[in-house]
Amino acid sequence: MKITRAMELIAASRIPKAVARVQASKPYAAKLVDVIRNVAGASGGASHMLLEERPVTRAGLLVVASDRGLAGAYASTIIREAERRIVTLERSGTPTRLFVIGKKAQTYFQYRKYHIERSFLGVTDTPGYGDARAIAATLMDAYATETVDSVETFYTRFQSAMTQVPTHFQLLPIAAPGTADAPASSVDYSYEPSPAQILDRLLPRYVESTVFSMLIEASASEHSARRRAMKAATENAEELIRVLTRIANRARQAEITTEISEIVGGAEALAPQK
């Protein structure tokens, strides 16, 4: 109970920092999408490798789980969501290659003989932008070399301390931001160098930013799930202690009563008969 209580307090102390990182990353991601939309419009429909859609003969899946356990069903929920997608793809004749983040996902898929292209460990607790850059570079390289023809991601989106939602979306190829969601007044930029060259720099940054957002949301979700799991474990231990203490007191009382009865019976047996 002391261990689970300590783990609950540690997880609770990490949640505010993780949530603050999630909130701080959203304006940057939103502005990046806005800039890409304007640059893409100015580039005259210029194509880019990360925007190129092609027939999917090999599908890549990025699964964001956790390195540590004791977080309830946090890791198993997203892993099973990804596994259902793998089964669907393979039944349709599309082989899959996995990119897994976290020891839990690596162990699960290795044991079941799935093809793991790359594993990233020691990332989920406190992810940094450098981690996101390394992961994004691996995914973009696999897509550029046609090792995979698409990359789908599975992670847990943080909504609140009590609600975390398993989420699945396509990361590559990038779906170009549409004009339907564009703000009412678009910004008129002056471009140096050309819009196509700027887009070539922005799209990889967009992938990095998206991966980083996924990592920090998954981290906040993991800490929240662990706090709830450890709180429940602590309460269960307290209840078990109460039950066992009551049973022990009853057994002790019964033993004392038996001893008293034996003493009284012995004293009566030794008393002189009248």
C-alpha positions in Angstrom: 0.0 0.0 0.0 2.9 2.4 0.8 4.4 1.6 -2.6 1.2 2.2 -4.6 0.5 5.4 -2.6 4.0 6.7 -3.4 3.5 5.9 -7.1 0.1 7.6 -7.1 1.6 10.8 -5.7 4.5 10.7 -8.2 2.1 10.3 -11.1 -0.1 13.1 -9.7 2.8 15.5 -9.5 3.8 14.8 -13.1 0.3 15.4 -14.6 0.3 19.2 -14.4 3.6 19.5 -16.2 2.5 17.1 -18.9 -0.8 18.9 -19.4 1.0 22.2 -19.5 3.3 20.9 -22.3 0.2 19.7 -24.2 -1.5 23.1 -24.0 1.7 24.9 -24.9 2.3 22.8 -28.1 -1.2 23.5 -29.6 -0.7 27.2 -30.8 2.5 26.2 -32.6 0.9 23.3 -34.4 -2.2 25.3 -35.3 0.0 28.2 -36.7 2.1 25.7 -38.6 -0.9 24.2 -40.3 -2.1 27.8 -41.2 1.2 28.7 -42.7 1.4 25.4 -44.7 -2.1 26.1 -46.1 -1.1 29.6 -47.3 2.2 28.4 -48.7 0.6 25.5 -50.5 -1.9 27.8 -52.1 0.9 30.1 -53.3 3.0 27.3 -54.6 0.5 26.6 -57.4 -0.2 23.0 -56.4 3.5 22.0 -56.4 3.9 18.4 -55.4 6.1 17.1 -52.6 7.2 13.6 -51.6 5.4 13.7 -48.3 2.1 14.7 -50.0 2.4 12.0 -52.7 -0.3 9.3 -52.5 0.5 5.9 -54.0 -1.0 2.4 -53.9 -0.5 0.9 -50.5 1.5 -2.4 -50.9 3.2 -2.2 -47.5 1.5 -0.3 -44.6 3.5 1.2 -41.7 1.9 1.5 -38.2 3.3 3.7 -35.5 2.1 2.5 -32.0 2.7 4.8 -29.0 2.4 2.7 -25.8 4.5 2.9 -22.6 7.8 1.7 -21.2 6.4 1.0 -17.7 3.3 -0.9 -16.5 1.1 -0.3 -13.5 -1.1 2.0 -15.5 -4.3 0.0 -15.8 -5.4 -0.8 -19.3 -3.6 2.2 -20.8 -1.0 0.3 -22.9 -3.2 -2.7 -23.7 -6.1 -0.6 -25.0 -4.0 1.1 -27.7 -2.0 -2.0 -28.5 -5.2 -4.0 -29.2 -6.6 -1.2 -31.3 -3.4 -1.4 -33.5 -3.6 -5.2 -33.6 -7.1 -5.1 -35.0 -5.9 -2.7 -37.7 -3.0 -5.1 -38.5 -5.4 -8.1 -38.8 -7.7 -6.0 -41.1 -4.8 -5.0 -43.4 -3.3 -8.5 -43.6 -6.6 -10.0 -44.4 -6.9 -7.7 -47.3 -3.4 -8.8 -48.5 -1.4 -5.8 -47.3 1.6 -6.6 -45.2 2.4 -4.3 -42.3 5.6 -3.0 -40.7 5.5 -1.7 -37.1 7.3 1.2 -35.5 6.7 0.9 -31.8 7.3 3.4 -29.0 7.5 1.8 -25.5 8.6 -1.5 -24.0 5.1 -2.7 -23.6 4.3 -2.5 -27.3 7.7 -4.0 -28.3 7.2 -7.0 -26.0 3.7 -7.6 -27.1 4.3 -7.6 -30.8 7.7 -9.4 -30.6 6.0 -12.3 -28.7 3.3 -12.6 -31.4 5.9 -12.6 -34.2 4.9 -9.3 -35.9 7.5 -7.6 -38.0 8.9 -4.6 -36.0 10.8 -2.3 -38.2 12.1 0.0 -35.4 11.6 0.3 -31.7 12.0 3.5 -29.6 12.4 2.9 -25.8 12.9 5.2 -22.9 10.8 7.9 -24.6 7.3 7.8 -23.1 7.8 9.1 -19.6 9.1 12.6 -20.5 9.4 12.9 -24.3 11.5 15.7 -25.7 11.5 17.3 -29.2 14.7 15.5 -30.0 12.9 12.2 -29.6 10.1 13.4 -31.9 12.6 14.5 -34.5 14.4 11.1 -34.5 11.1 9.2 -34.8 9.8 11.5 -37.5 13.0 11.2 -39.5 12.7 7.4 -39.3 9.2 7.4 -40.6 9.9 9.9 -43.4 12.9 7.9 -44.5 10.9 4.7 -44.6 8.2 6.5 -46.7 10.7 8.2 -49.0 12.5 4.9 -49.7 9.2 3.1 -50.2 9.8 0.7 -47.4 6.2 1.6 -46.5 3.6 3.4 -48.6 1.6 4.9 -45.7 2.1 5.5 -42.0 -0.9 5.2 -39.6 -0.5 6.2 -36.0 -2.1 4.9 -32.8 -1.8 6.9 -29.6 -3.9 8.0 -26.6 -5.2 11.5 -26.9 -5.5 13.4 -23.6 -8.8 15.1 -23.0 -8.8 15.4 -19.2 -7.4 13.8 -16.1 -10.3 11.3 -16.2 -10.7 10.9 -20.0 -8.1 9.6 -22.4 -9.2 8.6 -25.9 -7.4 5.9 -28.1 -6.8 7.7 -31.4 -6.0 6.4 -34.9 -5.1 8.7 -37.9 -2.9 8.7 -41.0 0.3 10.6 -40.7 1.8 9.9 -44.1 1.2 10.8 -46.8 0.3 14.2 -45.4 -3.2 15.3 -46.1 -2.7 18.9 -47.5 -4.7 21.4 -45.4 -7.9 22.3 -47.3 -9.3 25.7 -47.9 -12.6 24.7 -46.2 -11.0 25.0 -42.8 -9.1 28.1 -43.7 -9.6 31.3 -41.6 -11.8 34.0 -43.2 -8.8 36.3 -43.9 -5.7 34.5 -45.2 -2.3 36.1 -44.8 -0.5 37.4 -47.9 3.1 36.4 -47.6 6.2 37.6 -49.5 8.3 34.5 -50.3 12.0 34.2 -50.3 13.0 31.6 -51.6 10.2 30.2 -53.6 7.0 28.8 -52.0 7.9 25.3 -53.2 11.3 25.4 -51.3 9.6 26.8 -48.2 7.1 24.0 -48.3 10.0 21.5 -48.6 11.2 22.8 -45.3 7.9 23.1 -43.6 6.4 19.7 -44.2 9.1 17.8 -42.3 8.7 20.2 -39.5 4.9 19.5 -39.6 5.6 15.8 -39.2 8.0 16.4 -36.3 5.5 18.7 -34.6 2.7 16.1 -35.1 4.8 13.3 -33.6 5.8 15.5 -30.7 2.2 16.4 -30.0 1.3 12.7 -30.0 4.2 11.9 -27.6 3.3 14.5 -25.0 -0.4 13.7 -25.2 0.4 10.0 -24.7 2.7 10.9 -21.8 -0.1 13.0 -20.1 -2.5 10.1 -20.6 -0.1 7.6 -19.2 0.5 9.6 -16.0 -3.3 10.1 -15.6 -4.0 6.4 -16.1 -1.2 5.4 -13.6 -2.5 7.8 -11.0 -6.0 6.3 -11.2 -4.7 2.7 -11.2 -2.5 3.4 -8.2 -5.3 5.2 -6.3 -7.5 2.2 -6.9 -4.7 -0.2 -5.7 -4.2 1.9 -2.6 -7.9 1.9 -1.7 -8.1 -1.9 -2.3 -5.1 -2.4 0.0 -6.7 -0.2 2.7 -9.9 -2.2 2.4 -7.9 -5.5 2.6 -6.1 -4.3 5.7 -9.4 -3.4 7.4 -10.9 -6.9 6.6 -7.8 -8.8 7.7 -7.5 -6.7 10.9 -11.2 -7.5 11.7 -10.6 -11.2 11.1 -7.4 -11.1 13.2 -9.2 -9.4 16.1 -12.0 -11.9 16.0 -9.5 -14.8 16.0 -7.6 -13.2 18.9 -10.8 -12.6 20.8 -11.9 -16.2 20.3 -8.5 -17.5 21.4 -8.6 -15.3 24.6 -12.2 -16.6 25.3 -11.1 -20.2 24.9 -8.1 -19.7 27.2 -10.3 -18.1 29.9 -12.8 -20.9 29.6 -9.9 -23.5 30.0 -8.6 -21.6 33.1 -12.0 -21.5 34.7 -12.7 -25.1 33.9 -9.3 -26.1 35.4 -9.9 -24.1 38.5 -13.3 -25.7 39.0 -11.8 -29.2 38.5 -9.1 -28.5 41.2 -11.6 -27.1 43.7 -12.4 -29.5 46.7 -15.6 -31.4 46.2 -18.3 -30.7 48.8 
